[in-house]
């Protein structure tokens, strides 16, 4: 069974929470972050992407960036922008997007559960991205961004969450610039905290929805601290990392689309002929969003197509190979377009479905060769694959809304 426990959050003063809370560091580049922090000295991007406060010529992986992150976090605490909870608490974190509500609980998961497979992964990570967050967490001596976890819905937990919300006011109730509402309640009653701990203790496994690199990095820093403190007991804060747990029945996975820069030396006709070995394609009058599994939209040379996987090509029983992103990768991207490793190829871009089909048209009309609008991977598929110990192709899932960084910080010491 997995462990989930309360912690003494470092969190913003309620009057400043709206200005502190920021999108995750990995959904924007440095220039976008510089624009976002203009006229906002409170933005958590000053910690999560501290290069915004340094000369643009400095490499984002330079040691000075990590030192600046630690300095900025310390300064925000010293100036009273942040306060720290006096006792360990849980935090109910609710998000509302287009009327859809998802309500999770922020707390700390155990690095041992990650190492022993009770926190399950579905994606591989890149060493360079892991190393970046390892250095960031180590320098800040804190988990600054929460990992987005899910679990198979447990009604006792859901009932307790609703009961607490109905009887207590939120400490934060903000509407971000993108229109998404973020609300936070502090669960500080000792009986209720114990009840939540016990209820989560009955959940056998948690699943990483979003934040594989942050999770791997947090665990690695915890291991480093253990090596530095060989007499550790297991209760130290560095044995745990910041996470928000959401029940699976409230989450939505969006499409994660592909845009390829060129046709690998083929003309349009040759490409369509090759594609026809796996898909039947028909021209559509306008943007084509797939409505069922084993279909996808394609935008090529100003024309939208609805493409269906040929029945005789859906023969795999392997849950990974039956995914639409796997079929596209194995039947089209690798053999036809020469993209063997989408994790490292410079010839492919990945576009979250939140940006819409118009973004795919814009990219292709602007010079890219072809765009593929995918049918979203199901959450049941994600959990089944994670349970089986398999790994999805990269960029298989896109979750919205994103968790805001800066609402909770977890120090690795007391």
C-alpha positions in Angstrom: 0.0 0.0 0.0 1.2 3.5 -0.8 1.9 6.2 1.8 0.6 9.8 1.5 1.2 12.1 4.5 0.7 15.7 5.5 3.4 18.3 5.5 4.1 21.9 6.7 3.6 23.7 3.4 5.4 26.9 2.6 2.6 28.8 0.8 1.9 32.4 -0.3 0.0 35.0 1.8 -3.6 34.8 0.7 -3.5 38.3 -0.7 -0.6 37.5 -3.0 -1.5 33.9 -4.0 -2.9 35.0 -7.4 0.3 36.8 -8.3 2.6 34.1 -7.0 0.9 31.1 -8.6 2.5 30.3 -12.0 2.2 27.7 -14.8 4.7 24.8 -14.5 8.3 25.6 -15.6 8.2 23.0 -18.4 5.2 24.4 -20.4 7.1 27.6 -21.5 10.5 28.6 -22.7 12.7 31.2 -21.2 11.5 34.1 -23.3 7.9 33.3 -22.6 8.8 33.2 -18.9 10.5 36.6 -19.1 7.4 38.1 -20.6 5.2 36.4 -17.9 7.2 38.0 -15.0 7.2 41.5 -16.3 5.7 43.8 -13.7 5.2 40.8 -11.3 8.0 40.4 -8.8 5.9 37.8 -6.9 5.6 35.2 -9.7 6.9 31.8 -8.8 8.7 31.7 -12.1 11.4 33.7 -10.4 12.1 30.4 -8.6 11.1 27.8 -11.1 12.8 29.5 -14.1 15.3 31.8 -12.3 17.1 32.6 -15.6 14.4 35.3 -16.0 16.5 37.4 -13.4 19.8 36.8 -15.2 21.4 38.0 -18.4 19.8 36.1 -21.4 23.3 35.1 -22.5 23.7 32.8 -19.5 22.9 29.1 -20.2 19.7 27.9 -18.5 21.7 25.0 -17.0 24.4 27.3 -15.6 25.0 26.9 -11.8 24.1 30.6 -11.4 20.5 29.8 -12.4 20.1 27.3 -9.6 21.8 29.6 -7.1 19.4 32.4 -8.2 16.4 30.1 -7.7 17.5 29.3 -4.1 18.2 33.0 -3.5 14.8 34.1 -4.8 12.9 31.5 -2.7 14.8 32.6 0.4 14.0 36.2 -0.4 10.3 35.5 -0.9 10.2 33.9 2.5 12.2 36.6 4.2 9.9 39.3 2.8 6.8 37.6 4.0 5.5 36.7 0.6 5.5 33.1 1.9 4.4 31.8 5.2 4.9 28.3 6.6 2.3 26.1 8.2 3.0 25.5 11.9 1.9 21.9 11.8 1.6 19.3 9.1 -1.6 19.6 7.1 -3.2 18.3 3.9 -4.4 20.8 1.3 -7.5 20.3 -0.9 -6.7 21.7 -4.3 -9.7 22.3 -6.7 -9.5 23.4 -10.3 -12.4 24.4 -12.5 -12.0 24.6 -16.3 -14.9 25.3 -18.6 -17.3 24.1 -15.9 -15.4 20.8 -15.3 -14.2 20.3 -11.7 -11.3 18.2 -10.5 -10.5 18.2 -6.8 -7.3 16.6 -5.4 -5.3 16.6 -2.2 -1.8 18.0 -1.8 0.5 16.1 0.5 3.7 14.1 0.3 4.3 10.7 -1.3 7.2 8.4 -0.3 10.2 7.9 -2.5 10.3 4.3 -1.4 6.8 3.8 -3.0 8.3 5.2 -6.2 11.3 2.9 -6.0 9.2 -0.2 -5.1 6.6 0.4 -7.9 3.7 1.6 -5.9 3.9 4.9 -7.7 3.6 3.8 -11.3 5.1 5.4 -14.4 4.0 5.2 -18.0 6.7 7.3 -19.7 10.5 7.3 -20.0 12.5 10.4 -18.9 15.4 12.2 -20.4 18.6 12.4 -18.5 19.2 16.0 -19.2 15.8 17.1 -18.0 16.2 15.0 -14.9 19.6 16.5 -14.1 18.1 20.0 -14.5 15.4 19.4 -11.8 17.8 17.5 -9.6 20.1 20.5 -9.4 17.1 22.8 -8.9 15.6 20.8 -6.1 19.0 20.3 -4.4 19.9 24.0 -4.6 16.5 25.1 -3.3 16.4 22.4 -0.6 12.8 22.0 -1.6 10.2 20.4 -3.9 9.0 23.5 -5.7 6.6 21.9 -8.2 4.0 19.2 -7.3 3.8 15.9 -9.2 0.3 15.3 -10.6 -0.7 11.8 -9.4 -4.0 9.9 -9.8 -5.6 6.8 -8.2 -8.6 4.7 -8.7 -11.5 6.6 -7.1 -12.2 5.7 -3.5 -15.6 6.9 -2.3 -14.6 7.3 1.3 -11.9 9.8 0.3 -14.3 11.7 -2.0 -16.9 12.0 0.7 -14.4 13.4 3.2 -13.2 15.9 0.6 -16.7 17.1 -0.1 -17.5 17.3 3.7 -14.5 19.4 4.4 -15.2 21.8 1.5 -18.8 22.2 2.5 -17.9 23.2 6.1 -14.8 25.4 5.6 -13.9 28.4 3.4 -11.0 28.2 1.0 -7.8 30.0 1.8 -7.3 30.7 -1.9 -9.9 31.3 -4.5 -8.3 32.7 -7.7 -9.0 32.9 -11.3 -5.9 32.7 -13.5 -5.4 34.7 -16.6 -6.5 31.7 -18.7 -9.8 31.6 -16.9 -9.1 28.5 -14.8 -10.3 28.7 -11.2 -7.9 27.5 -8.4 -9.2 27.0 -4.9 -7.3 25.6 -1.9 -8.6 24.5 1.6 -6.2 23.8 4.5 -7.1 20.5 6.2 -5.8 21.1 9.7 -8.0 19.1 11.9 -6.0 16.3 13.5 -8.8 13.7 13.4 -9.5 14.5 9.7 -5.8 14.4 8.8 -5.5 11.0 10.4 -8.6 9.8 8.6 -7.2 10.9 5.3 -3.9 9.2 6.0 -5.7 6.0 6.8 -7.9 6.2 3.8 -5.0 6.7 1.4 -3.2 3.9 3.1 -5.8 1.5 1.7 -5.0 2.6 -1.9 -2.6 0.1 -3.3 -1.0 2.2 -6.0 -0.7 5.8 -7.3 -0.1 6.7 -10.9 1.9 9.5 -12.4 -0.4 11.5 -14.6 2.0 14.4 -15.3 5.4 15.2 -14.0 7.6 12.2 -14.7 10.8 14.3 -14.7 9.9 16.1 -11.5 9.1 12.7 -9.8 12.3 11.1 -10.9 14.4 14.1 -9.9 12.7 14.4 -6.5 13.4 10.7 -5.8 17.0 11.1 -6.9 17.6 14.0 -4.5 16.0 12.0 -1.7 18.5 9.2 -2.4 21.4 11.7 -2.4 20.3 13.0 1.0 20.1 9.4 2.3 23.7 8.9 1.2 24.7 12.1 2.9 22.9 11.0 6.1 23.5 7.3 6.5 21.8 7.2 9.8 18.5 8.4 8.4 15.3 7.0 10.0 12.9 7.3 7.1 10.9 10.0 8.7 13.0 12.9 7.4 11.3 15.2 4.9 13.8 14.2 2.2 12.2 10.8 2.1 9.0 12.3 0.7 8.1 14.5 -2.2 5.4 17.0 -3.0 2.4 15.7 -5.0 -1.3 16.3 -5.6 -3.5 13.2 -5.8 -6.7 13.3 -7.9 -9.3 10.6 -8.3 -9.3 9.1 -11.8 -13.0 9.7 -12.5 -12.5 13.5 -12.4 -9.6 13.7 -14.9 -9.5 14.3 -18.6 -6.7 13.4 -21.0 -6.5 15.7 -24.0 -5.1 14.8 -27.4 -1.4 15.2 -27.9 -0.8 15.9 -31.6 2.2 15.6 -33.9 3.6 17.9 -36.5 6.3 16.7 -38.8 8.7 19.1 -40.6 9.2 17.3 -43.9 8.0 14.2 -45.8 11.4 12.5 -45.7 12.1 13.2 -49.4 8.7 12.0 -50.7 6.2 14.1 -52.6 2.6 14.3 -51.4 1.4 11.4 -53.7 4.1 9.0 -52.6 3.4 9.8 -48.9 -0.3 9.2 -49.3 0.3 6.0 -51.0 2.6 4.8 -48.2 0.1 6.0 -45.6 -2.6 4.0 -47.3 -0.9 0.8 -46.3 -2.1 1.4 -42.8 -4.9 3.9 -43.0 -7.9 4.6 -45.2 -8.1 8.4 -45.7 -11.0 10.6 -46.9 -10.9 14.3 -47.6 -12.9 16.5 -45.2 -14.3 20.0 -45.8 -12.9 21.5 -42.6 -10.8 20.7 -39.5 -11.1 17.1 -38.5 -11.0 16.1 -34.9 -11.2 12.3 -34.4 -14.2 11.0 -32.5 -13.2 7.4 -31.8 -10.2 5.2 -31.2 -8.2 4.1 -34.2 -9.0 7.3 -36.1 -7.0 10.5 -36.6 -7.2 13.8 -38.4 -4.4 14.8 -40.8 -3.7 18.2 -42.3 -1.5 18.1 -45.4 -1.0 20.7 -48.2 -4.0 22.7 -47.1 -6.4 19.7 -46.9 -7.9 17.9 -43.9 -8.3 14.1 -44.0 -10.1 11.6 -41.7 -7.8 8.6 -41.4 -8.9 5.2 -40.1 -6.6 2.4 -39.2 -7.3 -0.6 -41.5 -9.0 -3.4 -39.5 -6.3 -5.9 -40.5 -3.7 -3.7 -38.9 -5.3 -3.8 -35.4 -4.0 -7.2 -34.5 -1.8 -6.6 -31.5 -2.9 -7.7 -28.1 -0.1 -5.7 -26.4 -1.8 -2.7 -24.8 1.0 -0.4 -25.8 1.1 -1.4 -29.5 -2.7 -1.0 -29.7 -2.5 2.7 -28.8 -3.1 5.1 -31.7 0.1 6.9 -31.0 2.0 3.6 -31.2 0.3 2.7 -34.5 1.2 6.0 -36.0 4.8 5.8 -34.7 5.4 2.2 -35.8 3.6 2.3 -39.2 4.2 5.8 -40.3 6.6 8.0 -38.4 9.4 5.4 -38.4 9.2 3.6 -41.7 7.8 6.4 -43.9 9.0 9.6 -42.3 12.3 8.3 -40.8 11.6 9.5 -37.3 13.1 6.5 -35.3 13.2 8.2 -31.9 10.6 11.0 -31.4 12.1 11.8 -28.0 15.3 13.2 -29.7 14.3 13.9 -33.3 14.4 17.6 -34.3 12.0 16.9 -37.2 8.9 16.5 -35.1 7.0 18.8 -32.8 4.3 17.8 -30.2 1.3 20.1 -29.7 -1.0 19.8 -26.7 -4.7 19.6 -27.7 -5.5 22.6 -25.6 -4.0 24.7 -28.4 -6.6 23.5 -30.9 -6.6 22.3 -34.5 -6.0 25.8 -35.6 -2.5 25.6 -34.2 -1.8 22.6 -36.4 -3.1 24.4 -39.5 -0.9 27.4 -38.6 2.2 25.3 -38.3 1.7 23.4 -41.6 0.6 26.5 -43.5 3.8 28.1 -42.1 6.1 25.6 -43.6 5.8 22.3 -41.7 4.9 19.3 -43.8 2.0 17.4 -42.1 0.1 17.4 -38.9 -1.6 14.5 -37.2 -4.6 15.2 -34.8 -4.7 12.2 -32.5 -7.6 10.6 -30.5 -6.8 11.1 -26.8 -5.3 8.1 -24.9 -7.8 6.9 -22.3 -7.0 7.1 -18.6 -8.0 3.4 -18.3 -5.3 2.7 -21.0 -2.7 4.6 -19.0 -3.4 2.8 -15.8 -3.6 -0.6 -17.4 -0.2 0.0 -19.2 1.4 1.2 -16.0 0.0 -1.8 -14.1 1.6 -4.1 -16.7 5.0 -2.4 -16.3 5.0 -1.2 -19.9 5.9 2.3 -21.1 3.9 4.4 -23.5 5.5 6.2 -26.5 6.6 9.7 -25.6 4.1 12.4 -25.6 1.1 10.1 -25.3 -0.9 12.1 -22.8 -1.7 15.8 -22.2 -3.5 16.7 -19.0 -5.4 20.0 -18.5 -5.7 22.0 -16.4 -2.1 22.2 -15.3 -1.3 22.4 -11.6 -0.1 25.8 -10.6 3.4 26.0 -9.1 4.0 28.2 -6.1 0.9 27.4 -4.1 2.8 24.8 -2.1 6.5 24.3 -1.5 7.8 21.3 0.5 11.2 21.8 2.2 13.4 18.8 2.5 14.3 19.5 6.1 12.3 20.7 9.1 
